[in-house]
């Protein structure tokens, strides 16, 4: 019974670690900002968003804020 509790505790710790890494990854990828020149050089398109400024839409579908 003791081994089972230890296994469950270990599994919970691993899942908590994965959740924390996912949150950090999402935060790191949220908005790195890009310049107009970098956007067009990467094959992206610059578009104006009402009340949101300009954004770059890259060929892979990601959007980044123009700085």
C-alpha positions, -999 to +999 in steps of 0.1 A: +000+000+000+029+024+008+044+019-027+010+028-043+008+061-023+044+069-033+035+062-069+005+084-068+024+112-052+052+109-078+026+109-106+010+141-092+044+158-089+052+149-125+018+163-138+023+194-117+058+199-133+044+194-168+016+220-161+042+245-148+063+240-179+033+245-202+024+277-185+060+290-188+061+280-225+028+297-232+041+329-215+074+328-234+056+324-267+029+350-260+042+381-278+079+385-287+072+416-309+087+421-343+096+450-366+080+457-400+112+448-417+116+415-398+080+406-406+083+411-443+118+394-444+102+364-428+075+363-454+048+377-432+021+403-438+016+435-418-020+443-410-036+471-390-060+460-363-086+485-351-076+498-317-048+472-316-021+487-338-002+467-364+004+430-363+025+407-384+009+375-396+036+349-404+033+321-430+028+295-402-003+315-389+013+330-358+006+367-352+031+391-335+028+427-325+047+452-346+071+473-326 
